[in-house]
Amino acid sequence: MSEHLTLASRWDAADDIVRFLWLATSRHLPEWVRHPLMAVGVTFAVHEGLGWLRTRFGESPDADLSVQESDSRVR
């Protein structure tokens, strides 16, 4: 690895997200750019939120109830 490698902290990423949201919602951008950016951001937030809720309150994603194993032989 390089000796001059600097890793971003968690707060740098949060700062970048806030700047992106400010840019997406500011009036400096035309509507044809601002609305798709906001739609992508909201879609990403809802997707991540639902995924978190599924893992927090639902079953594990690896559990597949449709497959049932039995000891009987299949011809």
C-alpha positions in Angstrom: 0.0 0.0 0.0 1.0 3.6 -0.5 2.5 5.5 2.4 0.4 8.5 1.5 -3.0 6.7 1.6 -5.6 8.6 3.6 -8.8 6.8 4.5 -12.0 8.8 4.8 -13.7 8.7 8.2 -17.3 8.0 8.8 -17.9 11.8 9.3 -16.4 12.6 5.9 -19.0 10.2 4.3 -21.8 11.9 6.3 -20.6 15.3 5.2 -20.6 14.2 1.5 -24.1 12.8 1.9 -25.3 16.1 3.4 -23.7 18.1 0.5 -25.3 15.8 -2.1 -28.7 16.3 -0.5 -28.2 20.0 -0.3 -27.2 20.0 -4.0 -30.2 17.8 -5.0 -32.7 20.0 -3.1 -31.3 23.4 -3.8 -32.9 25.8 -6.3 -29.6 26.2 -8.2 -30.2 23.1 -10.3 -32.9 22.9 -13.1 -35.9 20.8 -12.3 -35.1 18.2 -14.9 -31.9 17.4 -12.9 -33.1 18.0 -9.4 -36.2 15.8 -9.5 -34.4 12.6 -10.7 -31.7 13.1 -8.2 -34.3 13.4 -5.4 -36.1 10.4 -6.7 -33.0 8.3 -6.7 -32.1 9.4 -3.2 -35.5 8.6 -1.8 -35.6 5.3 -3.6 -32.2 4.4 -2.1 -33.3 5.5 1.4 -36.5 3.4 1.2 -34.7 0.4 -0.1 -32.1 0.5 2.6 -34.7 1.1 5.3 -36.8 -1.8 4.2 -33.8 -4.0 4.1 -32.8 -3.0 7.6 -36.4 -3.7 8.8 -36.4 -7.1 7.2 -33.2 -8.1 8.9 -34.2 -6.5 12.2 -37.7 -7.9 12.6 -38.0 -10.6 9.9 -36.5 -13.9 9.2 -32.9 -14.3 8.1 -32.4 -13.8 4.4 -30.9 -17.3 4.1 -33.9 -19.1 5.4 -35.9 -20.6 2.5 -39.2 -22.2 3.7 -40.2 -23.4 0.3 -37.6 -26.2 0.3 -38.5 -29.1 2.6 -36.1 -31.9 3.1 -37.3 -35.3 3.9 -35.8 -38.7 4.3 -37.9 -40.4 1.6 -36.2 -41.4 -1.6 -37.3 -39.9 -4.9 -37.7 -42.2 -7.9 
